[in-house]
Amino acid sequence: MRVVVAHNRYRQAQPSGENVIVDSEIDQLAAAGVEVIPFLRSSDDIPALPATGKALLPISPSYAPAAQRDLDRLLTEHRPDMLHLHNPYPLISPWAIRTAHRHRVPVVHTVHNYRQVCSAGLYFRDGRICTDCRGRAIGLPGVVHRCYRGSRAQSAVMAATLALHRPTWRSVDRFIALTSAVAEHLRGYGIPDERIVVKPNAIADPGPPAPLGDGFLFLGRLTPEKGIGLLLDAWQRHPDGAFGTLRIGGDGELRPLVASAAAGRTDIDFLGPLDRSAVRDALRASAVVLAVSTWHDVLPTVVIEALASGRPVLGTALGGIPYLVGADTGAAGVRAAGPAGWVVPPEAAALAAALPVARDGAAALAGVARTRYETTFHPDVVMKQHLAVYDAVSAGQRGPRR
């Protein structure tokens, strides 16, 4: 089978689990015998675009003419069996779906966020969950609140793009929803059940886990929706040194907040942006990984990385985090222990109360965390599901479903 994998990479300065997953998935597909033809663009390349490319950049989320020309040539030359689309913004555009269908190449799309509806893709605004644009023909609230890149003009372009491409998205042959919550989002968007498959991501097996380290680890963007402010609030409710070291790796707009907190306490170690080797070192040094998003985080890769490394997870009961941890949250507001960790409401008091529980229970759940990875998120397990999606689409009608 020959598959084009299309993805617009996020900037290196913005740590992205989605970039990691796409890279890993390309390797896993190749290892499974799939001929992968990468069709990749990077937002890091935007400053180096020629003058004409920069002039066309405002319309690229809607059309991206250079990408369509390149994709057209690639499809003509390689005649693939499938196009697998991840992030199309801003340099590929959902128009790639139309280009593929014009060549009668079916399209699979992995849904990593909520950008079919939300200009920001997060259902999150001004420090809170927001679904104001859901169900609207055009997302005017996203324009008013400058939800895309902090710009009203760019938000207007994205809102128009989402309205323009509603029929484009609905023509996708198969959607991969990373959790049941994403599947529900797609149903609300008008996608029928028979075109939705729930399949999580996988990451490469790092090998047998090292013995538990000490303390806690946060890896991710230093942004409000990732909960770094919530975490620091909870941590600072305890005396300095109460739970070992809180290691924080990543970068983002709240870097000054993290740097200030680290300067004021001896038990916070700000690691800054980390490469893959440094991420592995940080995991080995820690006992518990934190996933404290304050939005409906779709499927944070750091949780899977933690499980693969035999580290239990303390997270918030939002988005895909309970599913990843294997936690049944029960009644609203009730903290529940899951097989590979704990989830709590996204509140500082609840997170602060859970820190000693996680510290004391980490050793007992280390083996359970690794087992959950092996049975649910290991590439051998997930790739079987992945190839089954391709086989089902290949066996069906090529081109768009009308």
Helices and strands as residue ranges (DSSP letters): E 2-9, H 17-31, E 35-42, G 43-48, H 51-56, G 57-59, H 65-78, E 82-85, H 95-102, E 107-111, E 124-125, E 128-129, H 140-144, H 152-164, H 166-170, E 174-177, H 180-188, G 193-195, E 196-198, E 216-219, G 224-226, H 228-235, E 246-249, H 255-264, E 268-272, H 276-285, E 288-291, H 301-308, E 313-316, H 321-325, E 336-338, E 341-344, H 348-372, I 373-377, H 379-395
